[in-house]
Amino acid sequence: MATIHDVAKKAGVSEATVSRVLNNAGIVNIKTRAKVSKVIKDLNYTPSFLAQGMRKQKSGTIGIIVPDFGNLYYSVFLTHLEKEVRLTDYTSIIFSVESDLEKENEYISKLVERQQIEGLILCWYFSAEEDRTFITNLSKKLPIVLMDESAEGLPVSSVYSDQYNGLKQITNHLIEKGHEKIALIKSFGQYTIGQLRYNAFLDAMKEAGLDVIQDFIKETEWTVKGGYEACNRLLSKRIKPSAIIGVNDLIAIGALMSVYENKLSVPDTIAITGYDDIPLAKAVYPPLTTVREPIEEKAKLAVEILIERIKNRRKRNKNIFLETELIIRKST
């Protein structure tokens, strides 16, 4: 494969002159330009996209970071993000931090330094002050759009939905159906959105004058396996709940499996709800009552805002808040 050095040598000019011809920049006389152009054609020389990007400090690439490829929510979200990116002049490169909370900051820093990324869509959840400091420092290097977290007080943009009222809606739905002994399978406490959903459950129960039974609160991973194991622990007790809320659909689907294995009926004996409305939510039996996240709209807005900021760093950051929707199906 021919290089810029080969072109310069055969044309009898400097590499800088070849570069000026390629980029149509600087002063090159007509004869020299024609000679260099002919050599480029004869050698079938194609400029290195990466090298050009490095010279211009541009790569035409945006980075997308998610906690876990195994979570179907992110599979759906990434599909929409990639679709939106393809409609632009940019390409995307996707990474997972594998939910390793101790190494996330270091890992993300290395990705930004080693990859020629012009902007970052960050599906990563934080709450500690050191995380906020990290995001602030990272934003000095490139534009960032934070997903599912408000960027209030941070120099980045964000697109997020109403996690609190979404979970409150689904709790109130169960209360309106006559349920009083409601269990919640929540996520481990490291993520802000998990805490928001937990707080919404507590508030909805309190406002309805219902007691929260501590033995009905179980913590687990955001997975089907986690939901299954947590539900088994719930059902092993003498007093059982009449309804179970999973803080995401995967947890709820695991709970559904556990209930059936314990030879109980859904929704006749126990009602089950989830959150997110991933495609599997309506494919399981019975179809899952859940909260629909505006995933497609989130993806569209995230890409639009990021590219707008890449092209003009003087553009103000935006914090966009979206509503969720209660989807009632046969599991309740």
Secondary structure as UniProt FT lines:
FT   HELIX           4..11
FT   HELIX           15..23
FT   HELIX           30..42
FT   TURN            43..44
FT   HELIX           49..56
FT   STRAND          61..66
FT   TURN            69..70
FT   HELIX           72..86
FT   TURN            87..89
FT   STRAND          91..96
FT   TURN            98..99
FT   TURN            101..103
FT   HELIX           104..114
FT   STRAND          119..122
FT   HELIX           129..138
FT   TURN            139..141
FT   STRAND          144..147
FT   TURN            152..153
FT   STRAND          157..161
FT   HELIX           163..176
FT   TURN            177..178
FT   STRAND          182..187
FT   TURN            189..190
FT   HELIX           192..207
FT   TURN            208..209
FT   HELIX           214..216
FT   STRAND          217..220
FT   HELIX           224..235
FT   STRAND          243..246
FT   HELIX           249..261
FT   TURN            262..263
FT   TURN            266..269
FT   STRAND          271..273
FT   HELIX           279..282
FT   STRAND          289..292
FT   HELIX           295..311
FT   TURN            313..314
FT   STRAND          319..322
FT   STRAND          325..327
FT   TURN            330..331
//
